[in-house]
C-alpha cells in the first residue's frame, strides 16, 4: 500500500483535471487558488483537498464562470455554486469528479451515494455508457501515466463490477429465454479485463436471452464441452491484452478448427484488438464487432 498516493505533483493535477500545468501555476500565482506544500527541493505537492477544489473550479470555468470570480470564493461557496448550476452536461462532469475522488480516497460510501443518485434517474445501461465507460477510459490514461496506482484501479473496477452483478441477478431471477439461442461469454487464456464482457452479459440477459458467463482466462479446449450441452451457440469474447498481435490469427484459426468444426455456431470478437481485424479476411462464422451499441440494437 506504500504506492498509494495522498499527495500529487502538478503533472498529476494536469492529468486528473485536464487543465495544463502552466495554467494551474498561473491560477496559483495570480489568484492563490491552491495551497501546495513544498519539498526540501522546492517542488510543489498537492493534497486531496487541493485536488477536489481544482476539479470543482474546472467545472465552474467550463460553465462560463471567470477564474477571477471563482478565486474569491471559499471551498464551501464553490461547492454551493457547483450544486446550483448542475445541468445534464455538468452533472456528468461532477459525477465523474466524485467517482475519481472516491477512487483516490478509497471512499466506498461516496461511490455508492453517487451511483445511487445516478440510478434513481437513469437506467443502468445508460449509467454504464454515459458515465462508467468515460470513467474507465480516463482511469486507463491515469494508470498509464502513473497518476494512480493499481490499487486505485482495482478498487474502482471492483465496485463497478459489483454493480453489474447486482443488476444481472435482478433479471436472472425472473428470466425466461425468448429463443433457443445461447450466448457463451469468456475471455482467452491470460486475459483478465472482464468489465466489458460482464456488461455484455448484463445486456444479453436483460433482453431475455440465455447467456452463460464463463469469465476470465479460459483455454480454447475448455469450450468443447459447451458444444455438447447447447445448440445454436454464439461465443463472445473480448480481446484487450491477450492474445498478442502476433498470435491473434493463430488463435482465431484454432478456435475455428476446434470449436466451430462441423457446426453452425459462431464467434463474435469485441474489445480494443477487435478493431484491428478485417471482417472480410476472417473465417466464416467469426466476426469482429467494433461498435457495442450497434450490436446491442440487433439483439
CORMOQUI-V161896 format. One line per field, one symbol per residue. phi: phi as a letter, one per 40 degrees, with the letter a starting at -180 (. if undefined). psi: psi as a letter, one per 30 degrees, with the letter a starting at -180 (. if undefined). A space follows every 10 residues. Layout:
phi: ???
psi: ???
This chain:
phi: .ccccbbbcc ccccccbgcc ddccccdccc bfcbbccbcc cgccbbcccc ccccccccdc ccchcccccc cccccccccc cdcccdbdcc dccccccccc cccccfbcdc cccccccccc bbccccdccc bccccccccd cccccgcbcd ccccdccccc cdcccccccd cccbcbccac cbbbbabcdg cbcbcccccd ddcccccgcc bbbbgcfbcd cccddcccbb bfcbcbbbbb bbccdcbccc cccccccbcb cgabcabbbb hdccccccdc bccdgbbcbc bcccccccc
psi: fffkkflklf eeeeeefgkk eeeeeeeeee ghelillklf ggkkkkleee eeeeeeeeee efgfkkeeee ffkleeeeee eeeegkaeef eeeeeeeeee eeeefhjeee eeeeeeeeff flleeeeeef eeeeeeeeee eeefggelle eeeeeeeeee eeeeeeeeee eeegkjkflg kkkjklklkg kfjgeeeeee eeeeefgglk kjjfblikke fffeeefffl likjkklkje ellleffeee eeeeeefeeg khlgllkkkl leffffkjef fllkgkkkje jeeeeeff.
